Amino acid sequence: MLKQLHGASWEKIRDLHLDDECAICGDPDDLCLHHIIPILTGGTNDSYNLLTLCRQCHTRTEWYTREFTERHLVE
Ligand SMILES: [Zn+2]
């Protein structure tokens, strides 16, 4: 569940930063905004931490991020 931030809503941030195509495969459909550093591990909604991905690449990237986080940061 995404948290509401002070001032700008997540929808506003997403509209501001969302590109026309997936940064990995170039797919222009079904796009979402990915946090490179997850909010839970100290990431922010700044543009350097955000990446436009299609749903498929997002799912894959989230999986890698979770595996990395659990292996390296949680112990
Ligand atoms: Zn993609």
PDB file of the backbone (N, CA, C, O) and the ligand in Angstrom, with CONECT records:
HET     ZN  A 101       1
ATOM      1  N   MET A   1       0.848  -1.205   0.000  1.00  0.00           N
ATOM      2  CA  MET A   1       0.000   0.000   0.000  1.00  0.00           C
ATOM      3  C   MET A   1       0.878   1.248   0.000  1.00  0.00           C
ATOM      4  O   MET A   1       1.767   1.392   0.839  1.00  0.00           O
ATOM      5  N   LEU A   2       0.624   2.137  -0.937  1.00  0.00           N
ATOM      6  CA  LEU A   2       1.429   3.347  -1.029  1.00  0.00           C
ATOM      7  C   LEU A   2       0.905   4.420  -0.093  1.00  0.00           C
ATOM      8  O   LEU A   2      -0.300   4.634   0.042  1.00  0.00           O
ATOM      9  N   LYS A   3       1.848   5.081   0.543  1.00  0.00           N
ATOM     10  CA  LYS A   3       1.467   6.131   1.477  1.00  0.00           C
ATOM     11  C   LYS A   3       1.233   7.458   0.773  1.00  0.00           C
ATOM     12  O   LYS A   3       1.883   7.765  -0.227  1.00  0.00           O
ATOM     13  N   GLN A   4       0.308   8.234   1.298  1.00  0.00           N
ATOM     14  CA  GLN A   4       0.139   9.607   0.849  1.00  0.00           C
ATOM     15  C   GLN A   4       1.294  10.443   1.394  1.00  0.00           C
ATOM     16  O   GLN A   4       1.676  10.293   2.554  1.00  0.00           O
ATOM     17  N   LEU A   5       1.842  11.310   0.573  1.00  0.00           N
ATOM     18  CA  LEU A   5       2.933  12.153   1.038  1.00  0.00           C
ATOM     19  C   LEU A   5       2.398  13.545   1.341  1.00  0.00           C
ATOM     20  O   LEU A   5       1.314  13.923   0.899  1.00  0.00           O
ATOM     21  N   HIS A   6       3.178  14.291   2.100  1.00  0.00           N
ATOM     22  CA  HIS A   6       2.801  15.675   2.385  1.00  0.00           C
ATOM     23  C   HIS A   6       2.725  16.436   1.071  1.00  0.00           C
ATOM     24  O   HIS A   6       3.603  16.283   0.222  1.00  0.00           O
ATOM     25  N   GLY A   7       1.716  17.236   0.890  1.00  0.00           N
ATOM     26  CA  GLY A   7       1.609  18.061  -0.313  1.00  0.00           C
ATOM     27  C   GLY A   7       1.100  17.291  -1.506  1.00  0.00           C
ATOM     28  O   GLY A   7      -0.106  17.215  -1.739  1.00  0.00           O
ATOM     29  N   ALA A   8       2.014  16.722  -2.260  1.00  0.00           N
ATOM     30  CA  ALA A   8       1.631  16.081  -3.509  1.00  0.00           C
ATOM     31  C   ALA A   8       1.130  14.656  -3.283  1.00  0.00           C
ATOM     32  O   ALA A   8       1.695  13.913  -2.480  1.00  0.00           O
ATOM     33  N   SER A   9       0.077  14.284  -3.987  1.00  0.00           N
ATOM     34  CA  SER A   9      -0.414  12.915  -3.909  1.00  0.00           C
ATOM     35  C   SER A   9       0.441  12.026  -4.791  1.00  0.00           C
ATOM     36  O   SER A   9       1.150  12.513  -5.671  1.00  0.00           O
ATOM     37  N   TRP A  10       0.377  10.726  -4.557  1.00  0.00           N
ATOM     38  CA  TRP A  10       1.128   9.775  -5.373  1.00  0.00           C
ATOM     39  C   TRP A  10       0.723   9.883  -6.836  1.00  0.00           C
ATOM     40  O   TRP A  10       1.578   9.793  -7.717  1.00  0.00           O
ATOM     41  N   GLU A  11      -0.566  10.075  -7.112  1.00  0.00           N
ATOM     42  CA  GLU A  11      -1.034  10.196  -8.499  1.00  0.00           C
ATOM     43  C   GLU A  11      -0.348  11.365  -9.202  1.00  0.00           C
ATOM     44  O   GLU A  11       0.027  11.266 -10.371  1.00  0.00           O
ATOM     45  N   LYS A  12      -0.189  12.476  -8.476  1.00  0.00           N
ATOM     46  CA  LYS A  12       0.443  13.661  -9.051  1.00  0.00           C
ATOM     47  C   LYS A  12       1.923  13.390  -9.339  1.00  0.00           C
ATOM     48  O   LYS A  12       2.442  13.766 -10.390  1.00  0.00           O
ATOM     49  N   ILE A  13       2.584  12.740  -8.396  1.00  0.00           N
ATOM     50  CA  ILE A  13       4.000  12.402  -8.563  1.00  0.00           C
ATOM     51  C   ILE A  13       4.163  11.455  -9.749  1.00  0.00           C
ATOM     52  O   ILE A  13       5.077  11.606 -10.559  1.00  0.00           O
ATOM     53  N   ARG A  14       3.276  10.493  -9.836  1.00  0.00           N
ATOM     54  CA  ARG A  14       3.352   9.510 -10.922  1.00  0.00           C
ATOM     55  C   ARG A  14       3.175  10.189 -12.276  1.00  0.00           C
ATOM     56  O   ARG A  14       3.938   9.927 -13.206  1.00  0.00           O
ATOM     57  N   ASP A  15       2.170  11.063 -12.391  1.00  0.00           N
ATOM     58  CA  ASP A  15       1.936  11.771 -13.650  1.00  0.00           C
ATOM     59  C   ASP A  15       3.148  12.598 -14.047  1.00  0.00           C
ATOM     60  O   ASP A  15       3.481  12.710 -15.227  1.00  0.00           O
ATOM     61  N   LEU A  16       3.798  13.173 -13.052  1.00  0.00           N
ATOM     62  CA  LEU A  16       4.936  14.057 -13.291  1.00  0.00           C
ATOM     63  C   LEU A  16       6.141  13.293 -13.820  1.00  0.00           C
ATOM     64  O   LEU A  16       6.889  13.804 -14.654  1.00  0.00           O
ATOM     65  N   HIS A  17       6.329  12.076 -13.337  1.00  0.00           N
ATOM     66  CA  HIS A  17       7.565  11.349 -13.632  1.00  0.00           C
ATOM     67  C   HIS A  17       7.396  10.224 -14.651  1.00  0.00           C
ATOM     68  O   HIS A  17       8.390   9.694 -15.148  1.00  0.00           O
ATOM     69  N   LEU A  18       6.172   9.855 -14.965  1.00  0.00           N
ATOM     70  CA  LEU A  18       5.949   8.717 -15.854  1.00  0.00           C
ATOM     71  C   LEU A  18       6.373   9.042 -17.289  1.00  0.00           C
ATOM     72  O   LEU A  18       5.920  10.034 -17.859  1.00  0.00           O
ATOM     73  N   ASP A  19       7.229   8.218 -17.864  1.00  0.00           N
ATOM     74  CA  ASP A  19       7.659   8.391 -19.245  1.00  0.00           C
ATOM     75  C   ASP A  19       6.685   7.712 -20.205  1.00  0.00           C
ATOM     76  O   ASP A  19       5.703   7.105 -19.778  1.00  0.00           O
ATOM     77  N   ASP A  20       6.967   7.821 -21.522  1.00  0.00           N
ATOM     78  CA  ASP A  20       6.075   7.271 -22.540  1.00  0.00           C
ATOM     79  C   ASP A  20       6.255   5.781 -22.749  1.00  0.00           C
ATOM     80  O   ASP A  20       5.397   5.123 -23.336  1.00  0.00           O
ATOM     81  N   GLU A  21       7.372   5.248 -22.271  1.00  0.00           N
ATOM     82  CA  GLU A  21       7.648   3.839 -22.531  1.00  0.00           C
ATOM     83  C   GLU A  21       8.465   3.227 -21.410  1.00  0.00           C
ATOM     84  O   GLU A  21       9.067   3.929 -20.598  1.00  0.00           O
ATOM     85  N   CYS A  22       8.472   1.896 -21.384  1.00  0.00           N
ATOM     86  CA  CYS A  22       9.221   1.153 -20.374  1.00  0.00           C
ATOM     87  C   CYS A  22      10.723   1.387 -20.539  1.00  0.00           C
ATOM     88  O   CYS A  22      11.235   1.327 -21.656  1.00  0.00           O
ATOM     89  N   ALA A  23      11.429   1.653 -19.444  1.00  0.00           N
ATOM     90  CA  ALA A  23      12.866   1.933 -19.504  1.00  0.00           C
ATOM     91  C   ALA A  23      13.671   0.684 -19.855  1.00  0.00           C
ATOM     92  O   ALA A  23      14.819   0.798 -20.286  1.00  0.00           O
ATOM     93  N   ILE A  24      13.099  -0.490 -19.683  1.00  0.00           N
ATOM     94  CA  ILE A  24      13.826  -1.728 -19.965  1.00  0.00           C
ATOM     95  C   ILE A  24      13.533  -2.241 -21.373  1.00  0.00           C
ATOM     96  O   ILE A  24      14.463  -2.477 -22.145  1.00  0.00           O
ATOM     97  N   CYS A  25      12.260  -2.418 -21.719  1.00  0.00           N
ATOM     98  CA  CYS A  25      11.932  -3.060 -22.998  1.00  0.00           C
ATOM     99  C   CYS A  25      11.295  -2.103 -24.002  1.00  0.00           C
ATOM    100  O   CYS A  25      11.118  -2.474 -25.163  1.00  0.00           O
ATOM    101  N   GLY A  26      10.944  -0.874 -23.589  1.00  0.00           N
ATOM    102  CA  GLY A  26      10.396   0.096 -24.533  1.00  0.00           C
ATOM    103  C   GLY A  26       8.907  -0.045 -24.791  1.00  0.00           C
ATOM    104  O   GLY A  26       8.361   0.661 -25.638  1.00  0.00           O
ATOM    105  N   ASP A  27       8.245  -0.936 -24.084  1.00  0.00           N
ATOM    106  CA  ASP A  27       6.804  -1.118 -24.233  1.00  0.00           C
ATOM    107  C   ASP A  27       6.064   0.147 -23.792  1.00  0.00           C
ATOM    108  O   ASP A  27       6.288   0.635 -22.684  1.00  0.00           O
ATOM    109  N   PRO A  28       5.173   0.692 -24.655  1.00  0.00           N
ATOM    110  CA  PRO A  28       4.462   1.914 -24.281  1.00  0.00           C
ATOM    111  C   PRO A  28       3.148   1.663 -23.538  1.00  0.00           C
ATOM    112  O   PRO A  28       2.469   2.616 -23.154  1.00  0.00           O
ATOM    113  N   ASP A  29       2.782   0.404 -23.332  1.00  0.00           N
ATOM    114  CA  ASP A  29       1.491   0.091 -22.710  1.00  0.00           C
ATOM    115  C   ASP A  29       1.649  -0.373 -21.262  1.00  0.00           C
ATOM    116  O   ASP A  29       2.687  -0.908 -20.872  1.00  0.00           O
ATOM    117  N   ASP A  30       0.596  -0.154 -20.481  1.00  0.00           N
ATOM    118  CA  ASP A  30       0.511  -0.720 -19.135  1.00  0.00           C
ATOM    119  C   ASP A  30       1.698  -0.307 -18.255  1.00  0.00           C
ATOM    120  O   ASP A  30       2.334  -1.148 -17.620  1.00  0.00           O
ATOM    121  N   LEU A  31       1.984   0.992 -18.228  1.00  0.00           N
ATOM    122  CA  LEU A  31       3.170   1.492 -17.527  1.00  0.00           C
ATOM    123  C   LEU A  31       2.890   1.807 -16.068  1.00  0.00           C
ATOM    124  O   LEU A  31       1.779   2.197 -15.709  1.00  0.00           O
ATOM    125  N   CYS A  32       3.898   1.636 -15.237  1.00  0.00           N
ATOM    126  CA  CYS A  32       3.807   2.063 -13.851  1.00  0.00           C
ATOM    127  C   CYS A  32       5.165   2.607 -13.411  1.00  0.00           C
ATOM    128  O   CYS A  32       6.171   2.427 -14.097  1.00  0.00           O
ATOM    129  N   LEU A  33       5.177   3.259 -12.285  1.00  0.00           N
ATOM    130  CA  LEU A  33       6.387   3.907 -11.791  1.00  0.00           C
ATOM    131  C   LEU A  33       7.032   3.033 -10.730  1.00  0.00           C
ATOM    132  O   LEU A  33       6.399   2.658  -9.743  1.00  0.00           O
ATOM    133  N   HIS A  34       8.298   2.715 -10.948  1.00  0.00           N
ATOM    134  CA  HIS A  34       9.020   1.824 -10.044  1.00  0.00           C
ATOM    135  C   HIS A  34       9.958   2.622  -9.142  1.00  0.00           C
ATOM    136  O   HIS A  34      10.634   3.543  -9.601  1.00  0.00           O
ATOM    137  N   HIS A  35       9.996   2.269  -7.869  1.00  0.00           N
ATOM    138  CA  HIS A  35      10.980   2.850  -6.954  1.00  0.00           C
ATOM    139  C   HIS A  35      12.255   2.014  -7.009  1.00  0.00           C
ATOM    140  O   HIS A  35      12.226   0.826  -6.685  1.00  0.00           O
ATOM    141  N   ILE A  36      13.368   2.613  -7.412  1.00  0.00           N
ATOM    142  CA  ILE A  36      14.629   1.889  -7.501  1.00  0.00           C
ATOM    143  C   ILE A  36      15.053   1.451  -6.099  1.00  0.00           C
ATOM    144  O   ILE A  36      15.373   0.282  -5.882  1.00  0.00           O
ATOM    145  N   ILE A  37      15.056   2.370  -5.165  1.00  0.00           N
ATOM    146  CA  ILE A  37      15.215   2.026  -3.748  1.00  0.00           C
ATOM    147  C   ILE A  37      13.828   2.033  -3.134  1.00  0.00           C
ATOM    148  O   ILE A  37      13.188   3.084  -3.095  1.00  0.00           O
ATOM    149  N   PRO A  38      13.338   0.890  -2.650  1.00  0.00           N
ATOM    150  CA  PRO A  38      11.971   0.841  -2.122  1.00  0.00           C
ATOM    151  C   PRO A  38      11.769   1.837  -0.971  1.00  0.00           C
ATOM    152  O   PRO A  38      12.680   2.098  -0.186  1.00  0.00           O
ATOM    153  N   ILE A  39      10.575   2.372  -0.899  1.00  0.00           N
ATOM    154  CA  ILE A  39      10.222   3.301   0.179  1.00  0.00           C
ATOM    155  C   ILE A  39      10.504   2.673   1.548  1.00  0.00           C
ATOM    156  O   ILE A  39      10.962   3.344   2.473  1.00  0.00           O
ATOM    157  N   LEU A  40      10.222   1.376   1.653  1.00  0.00           N
ATOM    158  CA  LEU A  40      10.405   0.676   2.930  1.00  0.00           C
ATOM    159  C   LEU A  40      11.859   0.643   3.380  1.00  0.00           C
ATOM    160  O   LEU A  40      12.133   0.554   4.577  1.00  0.00           O
ATOM    161  N   THR A  41      12.796   0.715   2.436  1.00  0.00           N
ATOM    162  CA  THR A  41      14.209   0.692   2.813  1.00  0.00           C
ATOM    163  C   THR A  41      14.843   2.065   2.625  1.00  0.00           C
ATOM    164  O   THR A  41      16.048   2.166   2.396  1.00  0.00           O
ATOM    165  N   GLY A  42      14.046   3.114   2.720  1.00  0.00           N
ATOM    166  CA  GLY A  42      14.579   4.468   2.756  1.00  0.00           C
ATOM    167  C   GLY A  42      14.554   5.208   1.441  1.00  0.00           C
ATOM    168  O   GLY A  42      15.120   6.297   1.343  1.00  0.00           O
ATOM    169  N   GLY A  43      13.911   4.650   0.415  1.00  0.00           N
ATOM    170  CA  GLY A  43      13.808   5.331  -0.878  1.00  0.00           C
ATOM    171  C   GLY A  43      12.858   6.518  -0.800  1.00  0.00           C
ATOM    172  O   GLY A  43      12.072   6.641   0.139  1.00  0.00           O
ATOM    173  N   THR A  44      12.944   7.380  -1.792  1.00  0.00           N
ATOM    174  CA  THR A  44      12.116   8.585  -1.827  1.00  0.00           C
ATOM    175  C   THR A  44      11.337   8.637  -3.139  1.00  0.00           C
ATOM    176  O   THR A  44      11.517   7.785  -4.008  1.00  0.00           O
ATOM    177  N   ASN A  45      10.482   9.628  -3.277  1.00  0.00           N
ATOM    178  CA  ASN A  45       9.755   9.862  -4.522  1.00  0.00           C
ATOM    179  C   ASN A  45      10.466  10.891  -5.399  1.00  0.00           C
ATOM    180  O   ASN A  45       9.833  11.503  -6.260  1.00  0.00           O
ATOM    181  N   ASP A  46      11.761  11.091  -5.199  1.00  0.00           N
ATOM    182  CA  ASP A  46      12.515  11.988  -6.066  1.00  0.00           C
ATOM    183  C   ASP A  46      12.772  11.308  -7.408  1.00  0.00           C
ATOM    184  O   ASP A  46      12.782  10.082  -7.513  1.00  0.00           O
ATOM    185  N   SER A  47      12.980  12.147  -8.438  1.00  0.00           N
ATOM    186  CA  SER A  47      13.050  11.608  -9.802  1.00  0.00           C
ATOM    187  C   SER A  47      14.193  10.603  -9.978  1.00  0.00           C
ATOM    188  O   SER A  47      14.064   9.669 -10.769  1.00  0.00           O
ATOM    189  N   TYR A  48      15.312  10.774  -9.258  1.00  0.00           N
ATOM    190  CA  TYR A  48      16.427   9.835  -9.429  1.00  0.00           C
ATOM    191  C   TYR A  48      16.114   8.457  -8.881  1.00  0.00           C
ATOM    192  O   TYR A  48      16.817   7.496  -9.191  1.00  0.00           O
ATOM    193  N   ASN A  49      15.071   8.344  -8.072  1.00  0.00           N
ATOM    194  CA  ASN A  49      14.695   7.043  -7.508  1.00  0.00           C
ATOM    195  C   ASN A  49      13.523   6.402  -8.242  1.00  0.00           C
ATOM    196  O   ASN A  49      13.035   5.348  -7.834  1.00  0.00           O
ATOM    197  N   LEU A  50      13.067   7.035  -9.326  1.00  0.00           N
ATOM    198  CA  LEU A  50      11.882   6.553 -10.013  1.00  0.00           C
ATOM    199  C   LEU A  50      12.209   6.127 -11.440  1.00  0.00           C
ATOM    200  O   LEU A  50      13.020   6.753 -12.123  1.00  0.00           O
ATOM    201  N   LEU A  51      11.556   5.046 -11.875  1.00  0.00           N
ATOM    202  CA  LEU A  51      11.817   4.486 -13.192  1.00  0.00           C
ATOM    203  C   LEU A  51      10.480   4.028 -13.779  1.00  0.00           C
ATOM    204  O   LEU A  51       9.691   3.358 -13.113  1.00  0.00           O
ATOM    205  N   THR A  52      10.241   4.406 -15.044  1.00  0.00           N
ATOM    206  CA  THR A  52       9.017   3.963 -15.711  1.00  0.00           C
ATOM    207  C   THR A  52       9.211   2.559 -16.265  1.00  0.00           C
ATOM    208  O   THR A  52      10.120   2.315 -17.058  1.00  0.00           O
ATOM    209  N   LEU A  53       8.354   1.641 -15.844  1.00  0.00           N
ATOM    210  CA  LEU A  53       8.435   0.256 -16.308  1.00  0.00           C
ATOM    211  C   LEU A  53       7.055  -0.240 -16.714  1.00  0.00           C
ATOM    212  O   LEU A  53       6.046   0.207 -16.170  1.00  0.00           O
ATOM    213  N   CYS A  54       7.010  -1.176 -17.681  1.00  0.00           N
ATOM    214  CA  CYS A  54       5.750  -1.835 -17.987  1.00  0.00           C
ATOM    215  C   CYS A  54       5.473  -2.854 -16.879  1.00  0.00           C
ATOM    216  O   CYS A  54       6.347  -3.158 -16.066  1.00  0.00           O
ATOM    217  N   ARG A  55       4.256  -3.369 -16.861  1.00  0.00           N
ATOM    218  CA  ARG A  55       3.866  -4.235 -15.750  1.00  0.00           C
ATOM    219  C   ARG A  55       4.758  -5.474 -15.647  1.00  0.00           C
ATOM    220  O   ARG A  55       5.109  -5.914 -14.552  1.00  0.00           O
ATOM    221  N   GLN A  56       5.116  -6.024 -16.805  1.00  0.00           N
ATOM    222  CA  GLN A  56       5.925  -7.239 -16.813  1.00  0.00           C
ATOM    223  C   GLN A  56       7.326  -6.983 -16.245  1.00  0.00           C
ATOM    224  O   GLN A  56       7.803  -7.740 -15.399  1.00  0.00           O
ATOM    225  N   CYS A  57       7.979  -5.918 -16.709  1.00  0.00           N
ATOM    226  CA  CYS A  57       9.322  -5.596 -16.210  1.00  0.00           C
ATOM    227  C   CYS A  57       9.254  -5.172 -14.751  1.00  0.00           C
ATOM    228  O   CYS A  57      10.174  -5.446 -13.981  1.00  0.00           O
ATOM    229  N   HIS A  58       8.175  -4.510 -14.369  1.00  0.00           N
ATOM    230  CA  HIS A  58       8.020  -4.077 -12.992  1.00  0.00           C
ATOM    231  C   HIS A  58       7.940  -5.274 -12.052  1.00  0.00           C
ATOM    232  O   HIS A  58       8.582  -5.297 -11.001  1.00  0.00           O
ATOM    233  N   THR A  59       7.150  -6.259 -12.440  1.00  0.00           N
ATOM    234  CA  THR A  59       7.012  -7.461 -11.616  1.00  0.00           C
ATOM    235  C   THR A  59       8.354  -8.150 -11.450  1.00  0.00           C
ATOM    236  O   THR A  59       8.710  -8.573 -10.350  1.00  0.00           O
ATOM    237  N   ARG A  60       9.107  -8.264 -12.553  1.00  0.00           N
ATOM    238  CA  ARG A  60      10.404  -8.918 -12.514  1.00  0.00           C
ATOM    239  C   ARG A  60      11.379  -8.114 -11.641  1.00  0.00           C
ATOM    240  O   ARG A  60      12.108  -8.681 -10.827  1.00  0.00           O
ATOM    241  N   THR A  61      11.380  -6.803 -11.821  1.00  0.00           N
ATOM    242  CA  THR A  61      12.293  -5.944 -11.069  1.00  0.00           C
ATOM    243  C   THR A  61      11.976  -5.963  -9.585  1.00  0.00           C
ATOM    244  O   THR A  61      12.882  -5.981  -8.751  1.00  0.00           O
ATOM    245  N   GLU A  62      10.689  -5.959  -9.254  1.00  0.00           N
ATOM    246  CA  GLU A  62      10.277  -6.016  -7.850  1.00  0.00           C
ATOM    247  C   GLU A  62      10.775  -7.315  -7.213  1.00  0.00           C
ATOM    248  O   GLU A  62      11.191  -7.332  -6.055  1.00  0.00           O
ATOM    249  N   TRP A  63      10.725  -8.386  -7.976  1.00  0.00           N
ATOM    250  CA  TRP A  63      11.145  -9.673  -7.454  1.00  0.00           C
ATOM    251  C   TRP A  63      12.639  -9.654  -7.136  1.00  0.00           C
ATOM    252  O   TRP A  63      13.062 -10.107  -6.072  1.00  0.00           O
ATOM    253  N   TYR A  64      13.431  -9.125  -8.066  1.00  0.00           N
ATOM    254  CA  TYR A  64      14.879  -9.028  -7.835  1.00  0.00           C
ATOM    255  C   TYR A  64      15.172  -8.124  -6.647  1.00  0.00           C
ATOM    256  O   TYR A  64      16.015  -8.440  -5.807  1.00  0.00           O
ATOM    257  N   THR A  65      14.475  -7.003  -6.584  1.00  0.00           N
ATOM    258  CA  THR A  65      14.700  -6.048  -5.500  1.00  0.00           C
ATOM    259  C   THR A  65      14.405  -6.696  -4.158  1.00  0.00           C
ATOM    260  O   THR A  65      15.150  -6.515  -3.195  1.00  0.00           O
ATOM    261  N   ARG A  66      13.312  -7.455  -4.099  1.00  0.00           N
ATOM    262  CA  ARG A  66      12.920  -8.091  -2.847  1.00  0.00           C
ATOM    263  C   ARG A  66      13.949  -9.139  -2.437  1.00  0.00           C
ATOM    264  O   ARG A  66      14.318  -9.242  -1.267  1.00  0.00           O
ATOM    265  N   GLU A  67      14.406  -9.916  -3.422  1.00  0.00           N
ATOM    266  CA  GLU A  67      15.381 -10.947  -3.120  1.00  0.00           C
ATOM    267  C   GLU A  67      16.677 -10.309  -2.622  1.00  0.00           C
ATOM    268  O   GLU A  67      17.278 -10.787  -1.660  1.00  0.00           O
ATOM    269  N   PHE A  68      17.105  -9.229  -3.277  1.00  0.00           N
ATOM    270  CA  PHE A  68      18.329  -8.526  -2.879  1.00  0.00           C
ATOM    271  C   PHE A  68      18.180  -7.957  -1.476  1.00  0.00           C
ATOM    272  O   PHE A  68      19.077  -8.088  -0.643  1.00  0.00           O
ATOM    273  N   THR A  69      17.040  -7.326  -1.222  1.00  0.00           N
ATOM    274  CA  THR A  69      16.792  -6.700   0.072  1.00  0.00           C
ATOM    275  C   THR A  69      16.829  -7.737   1.181  1.00  0.00           C
ATOM    276  O   THR A  69      17.441  -7.517   2.226  1.00  0.00           O
ATOM    277  N   GLU A  70      16.173  -8.865   0.952  1.00  0.00           N
ATOM    278  CA  GLU A  70      16.114  -9.882   1.991  1.00  0.00           C
ATOM    279  C   GLU A  70      17.483 -10.506   2.236  1.00  0.00           C
ATOM    280  O   GLU A  70      17.830 -10.831   3.371  1.00  0.00           O
ATOM    281  N   ARG A  71      18.252 -10.670   1.177  1.00  0.00           N
ATOM    282  CA  ARG A  71      19.544 -11.330   1.330  1.00  0.00           C
ATOM    283  C   ARG A  71      20.597 -10.425   1.946  1.00  0.00           C
ATOM    284  O   ARG A  71      21.421 -10.879   2.741  1.00  0.00           O
ATOM    285  N   HIS A  72      20.576  -9.130   1.577  1.00  0.00           N
ATOM    286  CA  HIS A  72      21.685  -8.261   1.955  1.00  0.00           C
ATOM    287  C   HIS A  72      21.361  -7.265   3.061  1.00  0.00           C
ATOM    288  O   HIS A  72      22.259  -6.819   3.775  1.00  0.00           O
ATOM    289  N   LEU A  73      20.112  -6.919   3.206  1.00  0.00           N
ATOM    290  CA  LEU A  73      19.797  -5.829   4.121  1.00  0.00           C
ATOM    291  C   LEU A  73      19.075  -6.273   5.390  1.00  0.00           C
ATOM    292  O   LEU A  73      19.152  -5.594   6.413  1.00  0.00           O
ATOM    293  N   VAL A  74      18.385  -7.388   5.335  1.00  0.00           N
ATOM    294  CA  VAL A  74      17.504  -7.731   6.441  1.00  0.00           C
ATOM    295  C   VAL A  74      18.211  -8.544   7.525  1.00  0.00           C
ATOM    296  O   VAL A  74      17.756  -8.584   8.668  1.00  0.00           O
ATOM    297  N   GLU A  75      19.316  -9.187   7.171  1.00  0.00           N
ATOM    298  CA  GLU A  75      19.984 -10.035   8.159  1.00  0.00           C
ATOM    299  C   GLU A  75      20.551  -9.279   9.351  1.00  0.00           C
ATOM    300  O   GLU A  75      21.135  -9.889  10.247  1.00  0.00           O
TER     301      GLU A  75
HETATM  302 ZN    ZN A 101       9.083  -3.484 -19.953  1.00  0.00          ZN2+
END
